[in-house]
Amino acid sequence: MKPPAQSDRSADTARFFDYDGSMTSTPTELIRNFSIIAHIDHGKSTLADRLIQATGALTAREMTEQVLDNMDIEKERGITIKAQTVRLSYPAKDGKTYILNLMDTPGHVDFAYEVSRSLAACEGSLLVVDASQGVEAQTLANVYQAIDANHEIVPVLNKIDLPAAEPDRVKQQIEDVIGLDASDAVEISAKTGLNIEAVLEALVTRLPPPVGDDTAPLTALLVDSWYDQYLGVIILVRIKNGRLRKGMRIRMMSSGAVHTVEQVGVFAPKLRPEPDLGPGEIGFITAAIKTVADCNVGDTITDDRHPATEALPGFKPSIPVVWCGLYPVEADDFEKLRESLGRLRLNDASFHYEAETSAALGFGFRCGFLGLLHLEIVQERLSREFDLDLIATAPSVVYRLTKTNGETMDLHNPADMPDGSLIDHIEEPWIKATILVPDDYLGAVLTLCNERRGHQVDLTYVGNRAMAVYRLPLNEVVFDFYDRLKSISRGYASFDYQMDNYLESDLAKISILVNLEPVDALSFIAHKSVAETRGRAICAKLKDLIPKQLFKIAIQAAIGGRVIARETISALSKDVTAKCYGGDISRKRKLLDKQKEGKKRMRQFGKVEIPQSAFLAALKMDA
Ligand SMILES: Nc1nc2c(ncn2[C@@H]2O[C@H](COP(=O)(O)OP(=O)(O)OP(=O)(O)O)[C@@H](O)[C@H]2O)c(=O)[nH]1
């Protein structure tokens, strides 16, 4: 049967016929869009795998563990970074077959932004809580986001196979702390597959279907976009009203850019082409889009010929809170780095970058991140996926500076700090942190918060766990706070934060001088009360990391002209092959090759070479 021409398609036929006349779309009553939200490690990805398996979207052979965590780094670190989506088909007990669109979300505090985007594309959430752990800081943070997004929430207690599981206690906790009715929470083991069917039934019976008007002009939310090496830019969309078809001319409402849709499809979980997507559906399109600027996450896509008058609400822009410089080890790699950052940004809308130059490191980029884990992940992706050797400068939060002439500036880079005589005052960003911790470790946690200049706002109890709310300077948190918290609580403390406000503070820029030359990339800003300790710590670290040379090297930390810490690396005459007297030429060559390899990762400062590890060490300072 020939498809009806576009103009004589009534609303009803449009819904059920494709270009080749076959039935395509699902009525909205048979669609359920949901996210899985949870604290890190409570089992979201494992549950997603089970749902995929139970609905037969992948055969047992195709099923690799944690299908949705498809980046290598995600698999290795066992965490979810990018929100992923997958369409499942489920024949329910009521005899109807439902389309379930699952959006997996990351749980780490740095990736809250991805969570909010996934939530905006769905009507409901599965709230996964580990029945042996109970409610944690990100359980709360995520569930509040879901409530804000007007989601229907189905509590799921996971890991009930564990002997330590206490489903009744955790149900009570969900009711007491979150105020959510947990009486019919689904008790499951994502690991063994126990009760997965009950989760699928709960999705169908307890979540509302999407609402949308098939006859209205197209409005589709641009949820995410990324670059695929074969298909180019792929856009993830959620259709609100109207229909998105192959061959259609679409317009991005914020930029006005117009493109022709080349492919339409869904993730099942592999890419599967579809002729169109209707109201309530989640899928992807490609449209030969080359420029990153055309794909603003949160934008509304409409039909160029019959455009909608009003855009969808969109998302709050993400604000990077930590900045650092990224420089290529080989200056020739600058263009490659620029291109790679462009592609990465397309994959990760919360990542920001702009070109900058450093006296020490040459041409590079100032990059903004949502947190330190985000920074580490981006760095790792750049070196793995794009094969780039990079030097990262010490991370810095954004300070607000008021000069004596009344001008204000946002300071992203300590190297740009004006001379002290020109500064009237500096403000630093503060956060409000929520920490949940078993009583036994509370003392250590409070000490850590106090050491980091924290002010206690609240201290209450959630069952046998303390919930401490602190205001802390972000500067004290971005470096190693999370790692320290985990180690002093043996991994039991959980942590979440929101940005709070800016407050004036007694801060100083600490410059690091190697062989009397300032290395701008190592300079950092710290509160005056800790400046000396940190200066000393970094000098000591550099002493271990910078290889000895034929002359003595002084390493100094200074505030203005005043040296606050100093270390000296003694001189050494070293021929790496000296030990190999005798004729073993292959061994000598190996040593020389090894030395050459090491040199590639060094930067020359005056007469001194500083290894990349020294710059990275600045990230990990605990003082
Ligand atoms: N015993 C038991 N272990 C489980 C169960 N579900 C998940 N796990 C384990 O818990 C760990 C964390 O599971 P994930 O699915 O990666 O957790 P996640 O919430 O997706 O974590 P992120 O992706 O990092 O946010 C893994 O080691 C799983 O094997 C369960 O039902 N029982």
The ligand as a Gaussian input file, in Angstrom:
#p B3LYP/6-31G(d) Opt

LIG

0 1
 N       24.547000      -8.847000      46.182000
 C       24.074000      -8.017000      45.274000
 N       24.893000      -7.179000      44.637000
 C       24.380000      -6.335000      43.697000
 C       22.998000      -6.348000      43.391000
 N       22.782000      -5.394000      42.448000
 C       23.975000      -4.819000      42.162000
 N       24.950000      -5.398000      42.917000
 C       26.393000      -5.078000      42.918000
 O       26.550000      -3.750000      43.411000
 C       27.602000      -3.079000      42.724000
 C       27.110000      -1.775000      42.137000
 O       26.155000      -2.030000      41.132000
 P       25.934000      -1.045000      39.886000
 O       24.774000      -1.582000      39.128000
 O       27.196000      -0.794000      39.150000
 O       25.557000       0.270000      40.670000
 P       25.129000       1.688000      40.084000
 O       24.129000       2.195000      41.040000
 O       24.753000       1.545000      38.645000
 O       26.432000       2.520000      40.213000
 P       26.892000       3.776000      39.319000
 O       26.703000       3.364000      37.889000
 O       28.306000       3.943000      39.642000
 O       26.060000       4.910000      39.723000
 C       28.098000      -4.073000      41.687000
 O       29.240000      -4.700000      42.208000
 C       26.955000      -5.050000      41.528000
 O       27.389000      -6.328000      41.129000
 C       22.134000      -7.267000      44.099000
 O       20.931000      -7.347000      43.903000
 N       22.737000      -8.062000      45.013000

